[in-house]
Amino acid sequence: MAQRYEQKIEELTHRKVLAFLSQAHVEPDITMEIFFVDGPLEGFGAVEITEPETDGSSAANSRES
């Protein structure tokens, strides 16, 4: 069944599914299907987390105050 879901997501998004997670919870009755794809989807927010710059400008600014 996972393969069928992955194929459908790839068909709909034109992205490759890298991972698929499925979880069910009882009381309350919740089911989640989560797909991780190889790039952001147009129209959906995406965040890229990078290391902060280390040029020393923030340290210099705090000493001037």
C-alpha positions as CSV (number, residue, x, y, z in Angstrom):
1,M,0.0,0.0,0.0
2,A,2.9,2.4,0.8
3,Q,4.2,2.0,-2.8
4,R,0.8,2.9,-4.2
5,Y,0.6,6.1,-2.0
6,E,4.2,7.1,-3.0
7,Q,3.4,6.6,-6.7
8,K,0.3,8.8,-6.4
9,I,2.2,11.6,-4.5
10,E,5.0,11.5,-7.1
11,E,2.4,11.7,-9.9
12,L,0.6,14.6,-8.3
13,T,3.6,16.7,-7.1
14,H,6.2,15.8,-9.8
15,R,8.6,15.2,-6.9
16,K,10.3,12.0,-5.7
17,V,9.2,10.7,-2.3
18,L,12.2,10.3,-0.1
19,A,10.3,8.9,3.0
20,F,6.8,8.0,3.9
21,L,5.6,7.9,7.5
22,S,2.2,6.5,8.6
23,Q,0.9,6.7,12.2
24,A,-2.5,5.9,13.7
25,H,-3.7,7.0,17.2
26,V,-6.7,5.8,19.1
27,E,-8.7,8.1,21.3
28,P,-8.9,10.5,19.7
29,D,-9.0,8.7,16.4
30,I,-6.3,10.3,14.3
31,T,-4.4,8.9,11.2
32,M,-1.4,10.7,9.7
33,E,0.3,10.0,6.4
34,I,3.4,12.2,6.0
35,F,5.5,12.3,2.8
36,F,9.0,13.8,2.6
37,V,9.8,14.9,-1.0
38,D,13.0,16.0,-2.7
39,G,12.1,19.6,-3.0
40,P,9.6,22.3,-2.0
41,L,6.1,22.2,-3.5
42,E,5.0,25.3,-5.3
43,G,2.4,27.2,-3.3
44,F,3.5,25.7,0.0
45,G,5.9,27.3,2.5
46,A,9.4,25.9,2.9
47,V,12.1,26.9,5.3
48,E,15.8,26.3,4.7
49,I,17.8,26.4,8.0
50,T,21.4,27.6,7.6
51,E,24.1,28.5,10.1
52,P,24.1,32.2,11.0
53,E,26.8,34.4,9.5
54,T,29.9,34.7,11.7
55,D,31.4,38.0,10.4
56,G,31.5,39.5,13.9
57,S,29.1,42.4,13.0
58,S,26.6,41.5,15.8
59,A,29.4,41.5,18.4
60,A,30.7,44.8,17.2
61,N,27.2,46.4,17.3
62,S,26.6,45.2,20.9
63,R,29.8,46.8,22.1
64,E,28.9,50.2,20.6
65,S,25.6,50.5,22.6
